[in-house]
Every structure is written in C-alpha cells, then in structure tokens.
Amino acid sequence: MSNLLSRVLRVGEGRRLKALEDATRAVNAFEDGFRELTDDELRDRFADLRDGLQLRVSDGEDVERSLRDAQPEAFALVREAGRRALAMRHFDVQLMGGSTLADGMIAEMRTGEGKTLVATLAVSHRALAGRGVHVVTVNDYLAKRDASWMGPLYRALGVTVGVIQADMTPDARRAAYACDVTYGTNSEFGFDYLRDNLAVEKEQCVQRGHFFALVDEVDSILIDEARTPLIISGQPEEAPATYYEFARIAKRLVAGDDYEVDEKRKTVSANEECVHTVERLLGVENLYAPGNGHLVNHLQQALRAQALYHKDVEYVVQDGEVKIVDEFTGRIMEGRRWSEGLHQAVEAKEGVKIEAENITVATVTIQNYFRMYETLSGMTGTAATEANEFSEIYKLEVVSIPTNVDMVRKDQNDVIYKTKVEKFNAVADDIAARHAAGQPVLVGTISIETSEELSAVLTSRSIPHNVLNAKQHEREAEIVKDAGQRGAVTIATNMAGRGVDIKLGEGVPELGGLYVLGTERHESRRIDNQLRGRSGRQGDAGESRFYLSAEDELVRLFAGDRIYKILDRLKVPEGEPIEAGLLTNRIEGAQKRVEEQNFEIRKNVLKYDDVLNKQREVVYAERREVLEGHDISGHVREWIDETVWGVVDSHTDASAHETWNLDEMAAGLRAIYPVSFDVADLGDRTTVTREALLDRVAADAERAYEAKEVAIGAIAPELMRQAERFYLLQSIDTHWRDHLDTMEYLREGIHLRGVAQKDPLVEYRTEGHAMFGQMMGRVREEVVTNLFHFVVQVEGPDGETGVIDAFDAERAHNPLENLIAEHETTSLLEEARAETQPLPAPVEQRVADEVGRNDACPCGSGKKYKRCHGA
C-alpha cells in the first residue's frame, strides 16, 4: 500500500520540474537589467515591490496571488543581492529549489547543494508581505550561523533579520520576532507560542503570528522530533525519597526472572512473584489496591530506567544532572525531561539529585504547532523516503531538485561480520590504512558509547583523531572544519549529519576525497543517507561504506534470526566479512519496518493530540480575546444565565413538583449573587412553572449585575470590563492546567478500553469532549461568582475608607460618593493581579464577631480580615 501511495505521489514530477524551469527562465529575464542598478537602487526596487504588494493586499487582493505575481522579480533581486553581498550567485537549480519553497512544498536537495543560500529566495520573497517569516533550524548554532552568514544579502535588500537563542530575554525575543525574518529552532518557536498563551497581558507576548515557516532539515524536525511533544511544566508533586526507594528495589530484581522486557516498545512487565517481592520490601499488603496506583507507576518507571535506559546511550550524566541524548542526532537535549516520573527514576538509578516532578502547564505537539502556519515549507537532502508521511500529516508535497554538478561519490556495499569485536577490528584496520595514505576519514556512530569505545581503540593504535559527539558540541564547528583535511580522522555521532559543511583540503581529491565509514546502520535510512552525504559534495570525489555485525542493535532486534541463519549456512571464517545483496536487503527491510512502526507511533500521538488541539484552540482563542482587550460583557451575561439556570435545574424536576427544594435552591443562588427575593415570594410550588422560575431567577441575577456595574462604574468606568477579562484569564488558566493533567491520566489508561472491545481513540475523544465541556462550565461559573463577589476599596484624602462590594450595590450611594471622583481609588483586582493568588474562599458570617479587623483572614488568603472577607 505504501509503495502504491509513493508512486501516486510521484505522478506529475515531470510537469512539476517543467514548471520550475519556466519559473527560472522568468527570473533570468531580469538578471541583466538588475546588474546595472546601484546598491541603493537595488534596495529601493525591493522596497517598491514590497510597498506595492502590501497596498494591493490592503485593497483586498489575495496575498498568495500577490506573492505569486511578485516572485520572478523578487527572486532576481535576491540573486543580485547574493552576488554582490556574498559573492554567491544562485544557480538555476537553486532558483528551482527556491520556487518550490515559496510555493509551500518540500525541496529535496542533495547535501552540498547550498540549501542555506536557496532559503534566502523564498524567505526574502515571503518577507514582502510584512507579516513575519520564520526560518527553523535544528540547533541554536545553525540559527545564529545562518542568520549571520546570509545577513549581508538581507541587508542589501533592506530586509531585517532577528535570531532567537535559548538564553534571550522576552524583550530581546520580541524584537527578534518584530524583524522581517526570524531564525530559531523548532523548540524555541514552539515554547514561545506556549509562553505567549500563558501571558496575562498582551505586552508580555513575543510572537506576532504564524504566516510562513521554512524548516531546514525538515525531516529531522517534522518527523524525527515529532514523537516528543513540547511541554511547559509547573510545580512538583512526589517526594524524592520514593524514587530512591524504588531504584534500590529495581537493582535487586532480575530481568527475565522477575520481569519481562520489550526492547522494541520500551516497556516492562512485572510478573506475580516480582509483585509479591516488591510488596514485601515496601511493607504494603496489596500493590494494586485502590490508592496505590502511584506505587505501580513508580515500579514501572524504576524497572524501565534499570533495563531500558543506559548511561551514554539514551542519556549522559553531566554536572550531577541526567541529560537526554537525542537518538537521531546524538545531541544533548538541553531542558528536555522524560515524563510520567521516568526522568526521576533514572536520576535515582544514577544516584544524582532528583529534580522535582512537574505538572504540565502547557503542551503542543510539533505536528500541531507547525500546522498552524498559513504556509509551511521545508528543505532537506533526504525527504523522498518519507513523502507519504509529509503528505498525510502536513499536506506537503516533496519535489526532488536536480543537482548542479553530477555526483561521483562511490557508495560501496555493506560488509557484515558475525560479531562486534570482528567488526571493530576491521574498522580500526581500515581507518589505519586510510590515515596512512593521507585520506581523511569521517567515522559515523549511532551512540556516544560507541564513539568513545572506538576512540579508545584508535588511541591504543596511536592514530590521532577528533571525537564529535553530544559531549563536545561546543567544539563542533572547529572539529568539522578540519574533517576534510589530509590525514584527518573524525569520529562523530549522528549530529555530524545535519547542517555541517566539510570542505576538502589541498590534495585530498586526488586521494579519493573524504571517506565516510559507518559503524552501524541507523533505524532510519534517512540518517544513513545524511551520513553518506557528508562526502561527495558539489561533484567532489568521495567514498562511503558501512560496517555491520549480526550483533548490532537493529539487526538483532529486527532481522537477527534470518541473518544468523545466512551466516551459519555460509560458514564464514572468523574475522572474514560478507558482501551480499541478500543481507543488505534484509537490513533495509528491517529499517523499513522500524520506519513504518515509528510512523504509526507518530500518527497515533497526533490522533490523540488532535482531540486536545481542538480544545487548545478554543482556550487560546478566548485568552487572546481577553489579552487584546475585547469587550466580553455580552459573554458574561450569557454565563450568568447559564450559571443560575444550572442551580435551578439541579433543585427542580419539571415532572415532580413535590421534590423541589426551593430553600436549597435559594441558598445555592445566594452563594453566587445577592438574591433579592424570598422563597415565599415565588408563590405556591405546586402552581409555579419551572420556566417562570427560570425567568424570575435570571432577571434577578441580571438586575444584580447591572447594579454592580453602576456601583463600580461610579469609581472607574472601565473597571468592570477589566475585572471581567481578569477573572476569565485567571479561571481559564487554572482549570486548563488541571484539565491537561486529567486528559493525560485519561490518555494513559484509555488503552484498557480495548479489552472491552471498545476503540480507545473513540472513547478518548468522547470522554475528552465531555470533560472539556465540564471544565468550561466550571470556568464560567467561577468567573460569574468572582465578578459578583469582588470588592473595591475607596480611600479618601484623610485616610478614611469605604468599600463597595457585590452584595450591597447600594453602598455606592454613601457619604463617600463625592470623594470617589476626585481622590485615588484602589482595587482589590489590582492586588489579585500583583499577588497572583486565588480568590478568597467563602467564610461564614459568624466570624465577624470572632476575628479582629486587623487579624489575618481565616480563609487563608494571607490578607488582613478587613481587606478580605471583613470588607
């Protein structure tokens, strides 16, 4: 099925390339004329193009149509600016790549084809709209490098450029986003989006929209990193001692005897004997009894940390901290933590200080963040193998761009050994021979542990070399710069495969160019192709080969049995390799299966997050409306009706008047607003209709709110509108955080519904929708109650004070009313904003006789009684 879809996606490639060639000819038609322009005239021409486009858009023309019309001239101006400012003239194939990007597609361009320069075409073109362009890179180093490197070209056109870096202040970020073009990493863009949606004032936001994004190394960001959502976390919950206790227990248990390990799915399963052992060690009677759910999770995470997460493979320990290593790039993922207590379990296992477990405050998946952009595009050297996923998830078409110069690199067949020891001995021999001949060698490993083991072997053979892995990323640029020099030997994890330009030294092409040696196949073919792509750039000489063994992780887990049978049948002598197409096909088959499995995981993550994403859009839209200062009083009046109707509904049954409890109903209403009627005023319960009761209560609540508005409006006309926005923001943030936790717990256990022959996704969608509706109902009720309860303190010139509260709006007409207009007023709303504390809980009236006005309020708010419930 996937092969069929791939063929369908390739239909029309010839027509697409023909259209790109036509677009390139249109750009070339401007070249001679633009060479005659002075630098100032070139900049003015670009400014005129921008002003004209924005004028047409403001007059109602579609922005995409305006951009298409302006593309040939814009590209020609960018090419001329590149020739002058960088001494780099865009090749025709680069113009084709730029057109692909500008049209919102993925340009697959071979490594070394100048993708960084190609990006300037689409970026400058899209900047004409004046709505901000985001260029997304895989790390801070590349974001800063590319913005600086291409900066002279942008300045030649009058285009402003900003860079987002991890350690920047909010003001610096805001300034960077205000530029025409902003460079940064996917995590920085994503986290800024989440932080903007935690802001309590519009001025705290830094981003200004999501118009156009160009993603460099698009497969790495939109596919490899899409399995991990972006999460902003809050306060801790669990005590560290619990994690240390379970770490000690996990070390006493034996994998295979006490619990089963599934390495493919990274899960563990304790057997019955193991559970009894843990119960005895903990001193609990039943580990699975109600209330012990957290202990079960602790056991699961401790066993996973012990059996599945290894130091210098999945993580490193630096400066007393456990830091995750990206399995795809080999980089340390600064600031990232495993969730559900796994990170704390690993910290306990390593005996380092346990960082507090966090509560999710805001979260979004990579997929749903980038799908917010009006236009999304990307570029990479390896996208065709994932064309299905780009099309299905992001609606992105992949276009393969021809190379400027034919590639002459020799990609040798894989050699396969029976054991790892044999393989690494052969690797060391090959490196030694190449080094002796002066040919530079780049050795690719898939883990930090392997790179350090190989480094020790080369050191023992007195072969000078550099190691490039997640522990040495500060020296990355310096190490890579020299990797193509005569006699250089560089050992690198997968991080070397992204955004790294290795240039050959003098005399190296005659020696065969850069030799790329892979010590193991990665589970993704794209990563292997990226490693190969370090050699043979722009028509340079080069060579590549992978050394494998039947003990390699990928082979062992997904093709081990078949490979061992083939090796045994051939009776291969120790130390001798095999070069056979059959074995290579088996390896590639294993890679395809892993890729398909990972695709299913990412699709599954997205399906569940789509449920939460729709809810997120509703919540963030309401927050944005508040931050932008919109009048929400109309919504508030609707919520008042909904809230009081809910109270009436819960105490009255339309079909059984005798069950009505009007006294409890009135008490419930009084907790929300100042009720003006007595139950006796409602008449005989056997004759009054429920509809009449609903109308009476709603009218009474609306009257009370109008009275509150009059009272507050006498102090400050806009104060009531400000209070409405503030309390909505406060309530929605509090309940949204709780809702995220609730949805996470629902997600963790929903798979058990499958045992009852129910679709877990359908169940998650249904229950999640119901929970969201309940959450929004609680938000609205809380907002209404707070608006009726908040008070305003008025201070006169001599320090005398008066208070206007919601339950006695008539106090607006007291002896202090003529002081209101001419003297300072202080609002408890401002106190709440400054202290960011929840509203005081209701306190019974009887405390008025027991608590002094200057004593602490018994509600626990920390305020004096006279400024809290005593008001």
Residue, then its C-alpha position, 0 to 999 in steps of 0.5 A: m500500500s505504501n509503495l502504491l501511495s509513493r508512486v501516486l505521489r510521484v505522478g506529475e514530477g515531470r510537469r512539476l520540474k517543467a514548471l520550475e524551469d519556466a519559473t527560472r527562465a522568468v527570473n533570468a529575464f531580469e538578471d541583466g537589467f538588475r546588474e546595472l542598478t546601484d546598491d541603493e537602487l537595488r534596495d529601493r526596487f525591493a522596497d517598491l515591490r514590497d510597498g506595492l504588494q502590501l497596498r494591493v493586499s490592503d485593497g483586498e487582493d489575495v496575498e498568495r496571488s500577490l506573492r505569486d505575481a511578485q516572485p520572478e522579480a523578487f527572486a532576481l533581486v535576491r540573486e543580485a543581492g547574493r552576488r554582490a553581498l556574498a559573492m554567491r550567485h544562485f544557480d538555476v537549480q537553486l532558483m528551482g529549489g527556491s520556487t518550490l519553497a515559496d510555493g509551500m512544498i518540500a525541496e529535496m536537495r542533495t547535501g552540498e547543494g547550498k540549501t542555506l543560500v536557496a532559503t534566502l529566495a523564498v524567505s526574502h520573497r515571503a518577507l514582502a508581505g510584512r507579516g513575519v517569516h520564520v526560518v527553523t533550524v535544528n540547533d541554536y548554532l545553525a540559527k545564529r550561523d545562518a542568520s549571520w552568514m546570509g545577513p549581508l544579502y538581507r541587508a542589501l535588500g533592506v530586509t531585517v533579520g532577528v535570531i532567537q537563542a535559548d538564553m534571550t530575554p522576552d524583550a530581546r525575543r520580541a524584537a527578534y520576532a518584530c524583524d522581517v525574518t526570524y531564525g530559531t529552532n523548532s523548540e524555541f518557536g514552539f515554547d514561545y507560542l506556549r509562553d505567549n498563551l500563558a501571558v496575562e497581558k498582551e505586552q508580555c507576548v513575543q510572537r506576532g503570528h504564524f504566516f510562513a515557516l521554512v524548516d531546514e532539515v525538515d525531516s529531522i524536525l517534522i518527523d524525527e522530533a515529532r514523537t516528543p511533544l513540547i511541554i511547559s511544566g509547573q510545580p512538583e508533586e512526589a517526594p524524592a525519597t520514593y524514587y530512591e526507594f524504588a531504584r534500590i528495589a529495581k537493582r535487586l530484581v532480575a530481568g527475565d526472572d522477575y520481569e519481562v522486557d520489550e526492547k522494541r516498545k520500551t516497556v516492562s512487565a512485572n510478573e506475580e512473584c516480582v509483585h509479591t517481592v516488591e510488596r514485601l520490601l515496601g511493607v504494603e499488603n496489596l500493590y494494586a489496591p485502590g490508592n496505590g496506583h502511584l506505587v505501580n507507576h513508580l515500579q514501572q518507571a524504576l524497572r524501565a530506567q534499570a533495563l531500558y535506559h543506559k548511561d551514554v546511550e539514551y542519556v549522559v550524566q553531566d554536572g550531577e544532572v541526567k541529560i537526554v541524548d537525542e537518538f537521531t542526532g546524538r545531541i544533548m537535549e538541553g531542558r528536555r525531561w522524560s515524563e510520567g516520573l521516568h526522568q526521576a527514576v533514572e536520576a535515582k538509578e544514577g544516584v544524582k539529585i532528583e529534580a522535582e516532578n512537574i505538572t504540565v502547564a502547557t503542551v503542543t505537539i510539533q505536528n500541531y504547532f507547525r500546522m498552524y502556519e498559513t504556509l509551511s515549507g521545508m528543505t532537506g537532502t533526504a525527504a523522498t523516503e518519507a513523502n507519504e508521511f509529509s503528505e498525510i500529516y502536513k499536506l506537503e508535497v516533496v519535489s526532488i531538485p536536480t543537482n548542479v554538478d553530477m555526483v561521483r561519490k562511490d557508495q560501496n556495499d555493506v560488509i557484515y561480520k558475525t560479531k562486534v569485536e570482528k567488526f571493530n577490528a576491521v574498522a580500526d584496520d581500515i581507518a589505519a590504512r586510510h590515515a596512512a595514505g593521507q585520506p581523511v576519514l569521517v567515522g559515523t556512530i549511532s551512540i556516544e558509547t560507541s564513539e568513545e569505545l572506538s576512540a579508545v581503540l584508535t588511541s591504543r593504535s596511536i592514530p590521532h583523531n577528533v571525537l564529535n559527539a553530544k559531549q563536545h558540541e561546543r567544539e563542533a564547528e572547529i572539529v568539522k572544519d578540519a574533517g576534510q583535511r589530509g590525514a584527518v580522522t573524525i569520529a562523530t555521532n549522528m549530529a555530524g549529519r545535519g547542517v555541517d559543511i566539510k570542505l576538502g583540503e589541498g590534495v585530498p581529491e586526488l586521494g579519493g576525497l573524504y571517506v565516510l565509514g559507518t559503524e552501524r546502520h541507523e533505524s532510519r535510512r534517512i540518517d544513513n543517507q545524511l551520513r553518506g552525504r557528508s562526502g561527495r559534495q558539489g561533484d567532489a570525489g568521495e567514498s562511503r561504506f558501512y560496517l555491520s555485525a549480526e550483533d548490532e542493535l537493529v539487526r538483532l532486534f529486527a532481522g537477527d534470526r534470518i541473518y544468523k541463519i545466512l551466516d551459519r549456512l555460509k560458514v564464514p571464517e572468523g574475522e572474514p566479512i560478507e558482501a551480499g545483496l541478500l543481507t543488505n536487503r534484509i537490513e533495509g527491510a528491517q529499517k523499513r519496518v522500524e520506519e513504518q512502526n515509528f510512523e504509526i507511533r507518530k500518527n497515533v500521538l497526533k490522533y490523540d493530540d488532535v482531540l486536545n488541539k481542538q480544545r487548545e484552540v478554543v482556550y487560546a482563542e478566548r485568552r487572546e480575546v481577553l489579552e487584546g482587550h475585547d469587550i466580553s460583557g455580552h459573554v458574561r451575561e450569557w454565563i450568568d444565565e447559564t450559571v443560575w439556570g444550572v442551580v435551578d435545574s439541579h433543585t427542580d424536576a419539571s415532572a415532580h413538583e413535590t421534590w423541589n427544594l426551593d430553600e436549597m435552591a435559594a441558598g445555592l443562588r445566594a452563594i453566587y449573587p445577592v438574591s433579592f427575593d424570598v422563597a415565599d415570594l415565588g408563590d405556591r410550588t405546586t402552581v409555579t412553572r419551572e420556566a417562570l422560575l427560570d425567568r424570575v431567577a435570571a432577571d434577578a441575577e441580571r438586575a444584580y449585575e447591572a447594579k454592580e456595574v453602576a456601583i463600580g462604574a461610579i469609581a472607574p468606568e472601565l473597571m468592570r470590563q477589566a475585572e471581567r477579562f481578569y477573572l476569565l484569564q485567571s479561571i481559564d488558566t487554572h482549570w486548563r492546567d488541571h484539565l491537561d493533567t486529567m486528559e493525560y491520566l485519561r490518555e494513559g489508561i484509555h488503552l484498557r478500553g480495548v479489552a472491552q472491545k471498545d476503540p480507545l481513540v473513540e472513547y478518548r475523544t468522547e470522554g475528552h469532549a465531555m470533560f472539556g465541556q465540564m471544565m468550561g462550565r466550571v470556568r464560567e461559573e467561577v468567573v460569574t461568582n468572582l465578578f459578583h463577589f469582588v470588592v473595591q476599596v475607596e480611600g479618601p484624602d484623610g485616610e478614611t475608607g469605604v468599600i463597595d462590594a457585590f452584595d450591597a450595590e447600594r453602598a455606592h450611594n454613601p457619604l463617600e460618593n463625592l470623594i470617589a471622583e476626585h481622590e485615588t481609588t484602589s482595587l482589590l483586582e489590582e492586588a489579585r493581579a500583583e499577588t497572583q493568588p486565588l480568590p478568597a474562599p467563602v467564610e461564614q458570617r459568624v466570624a465577624d464577631e470572632v476575628g479582629r479587623n486587623d487579624a489575618c483572614p481565616c480563609g487563608s488568603g494571607k490578607k488582613y480580615k478587613r481587606c478580605h472577607g471583613a470588607 
